[in-house]
Amino acid sequence: MSAQIDVPPSRPAVEDSRPATFLERGVTVPFTTPMLLGSRVRPGRRHDFEVAVPSPAGIRGFYVLPLKSLRDICVPTLHDRLVIEVLEDMAVLTPDAILRIARAAAQEGLAGRAAAAAAAAAEKAISGRKLFTNYTLLLQLISQTESPAERSLPPERDTPVHVQHRGQRAVGRTSQALGMTPDEVVQAMEGLAEAYLDLGFRGNPTKARYQQQLDRLDTVSAEIAAWADAAIDAQLASSASLVARSAHTTLCCGRVLLEDLLASTEDLPNLVVRWRQDPDAVRSELGKLAWLLDGWSMILGVWDSAPRIGLAAAIQEMVVMVPSMPFEVNKWVGGPEQEYFAEAHRRRSRSVFRLEEWRTGRTIDLILRNEMIVRDFV
């Protein structure tokens, strides 16, 4: 449980303003327009989507307006106009849905050639990744359904022909035990393979997206913490420390959540039954890590751009984009999560100007930088 902070009744604690759920917090959209970097889209009060745009003054806070009104506060790039048009017709809002939109928009070439190539490569690799993920699941099913004598040679070390035979036997045993046909078991395994595509398995043999993001978050949080310790400017050091500790909080929650989600694969027959009964519920459960990590790929993209824009400028942008941790995370990780440094939030001042370069005519440079962030996002 987060620590309680004593404040006067006229000043609500910063923690009180945290969103209740991840959906209420919204999903980060990889816009390339400088003013929109780090913006989140979420359901509005009248069934339409609204967008929360980080304050350009560099302070903690957002401008919230209907998605349809976004063009009233800025001139979006062609890439962002396409993304907005697609968003307006969406029915369900999830991080994975935004990722699909971002890849489709990037392939149009409106975020630059590098982003287009990255998006095309990601789409091309999906079929192969699904096949490998399905194969990894099959290896686990074999190990879980064979007797000790039968698995004296681990399936991952066996020949492809023998693995195929052992896999057919495992599917047959599972279908008989569950009262399903072999085809139904195979279909469930294929659905699970798609659901685990970006989550992966223990040891990350499939190089899953979100496990790689956790590793990256671990590395960058340590780099930023080291920079904060060496920084001379007290305000910049405080901002960097907040980013580092918030990243570490997300990392700790992510590791707990990942362990819980991967534990489901230790009983694949039961997981097959759950998938057969309610695949949407399983997808929702496995999508929790995507919600937890949402927004951090953009923040890490800004950190990667630090050699071009300067470390201090990168920290100034990142600290405004740090996402609040919804109270829902306590249910997901079994609570408690780490204290979210509310006092550090209050210490930020208005002297950090996130879009100073934008105001002084460096719009093109920032758009190009943001296109590189989109390249890494997709």
Secondary structure, 3 states (H helix, E strand, C coil): CCCCCCCCCCCCCHHHHCCCCHHHHCEECCCCCHHHCCCEEEECCCCCEEEEEECCCCCCCEEEEEHHHHHHCCCCCHHHHHHHHHHHCCCCCCHHHHHHHHHHHHHCCCCCHHHHHHHHHHHHHHHHHHHHHHHHHHHHHHHHHCCCCCCCCCHHHCCHHHHHHHHHHHHHHHHHHHCCCHHHHHHHHHHHHHHCCCCCCCCCCCCCHHHHHHHHHHHHHHHHHHHHHHCCCHHHHHHHHHHHHHHHHHHHHHHHHHHHHHHHHHHHHHHHHHHHHCHHHHHHHHCHHHHHHCCHHHHHHHHHCHHHHCHHHHHHHHHHHCCCCCCCHHHHCCCCCCCCCHHHHHHCCCCCCCCHHHHCCCHHHHHHHHHHHHHHHC
